Amino acid sequence: TPPASGTSATDRLVFKDLRLTGATGAGNAGSGARLRSDASTLKHVTFNNVAAVGNAGYGIVLEGNQENSTTAGTGVLQDIVITGCEFSTNNIGVRVASSANNLDGLTVTSSTISANTVFGFQANANDYDSNNTNFVISNTTFNGNGTSGYASSSRYGDVSILGFNGNLAMTDVNVNGITGASPANLGISISGYGTSTIAPVNAGTMTFTNVAINGKFAHPNGGTVNTGG
């Protein structure tokens, strides 16, 4: 748990040149890094040249003020930057827990996210009505995530963002599907929030610039393989 936030966008709390590996246990507790906001605001944090590899839980998880991700939280996260990092062979590479539903400003840049079992990048798995916004993924490569997806009905893959009505920019991103007979279910999946009684609202501004999805993906439960995502 970090001791405090950074004080400004230029005076940041920085975690740099670290290798995080071998965490045991399921979920958030078994993650290489956990960034958790309680009732206050945690902001201006950078992970620079961090490798989170081979953890039983997640490479890095951002949490609200709930211990698990099954309850929407009230803690606020702002201006979180992940740059020059590697997340591989974890359960999930980068995870925004559903409890972190007040996240304004997440940048993942110049990073590689590969061969994670369930997802490369996952946000708001429980599809809560979140206030998350201003997500940026740039100059980043996703390679063969969702390795358990072919036999699953849970739509595993590279990028999944649910309950999201905010701003998103993806620039210079490569998504490379699993080669071989057991591809993952999805390359990129983004959905807003809505229920049978709550109508969806307009999303923020979403831009996709020089985004390539390569390889092959399959419908859940070993359905027909679709080339090119």
Salt bridges, closest charged atoms under 4 A:
ASP38 OD1 - ARG36 NE 3.69
GLU63 OE2 - ARG34 NE 2.82
GLU67 OE2 - ARG34 NH2 3.44
GLU67 OE1 - ARG36 NH1 2.86
ASP79 OD2 - ARG12 NH1 2.70
ASP79 OD2 - HIS44 ND1 2.72
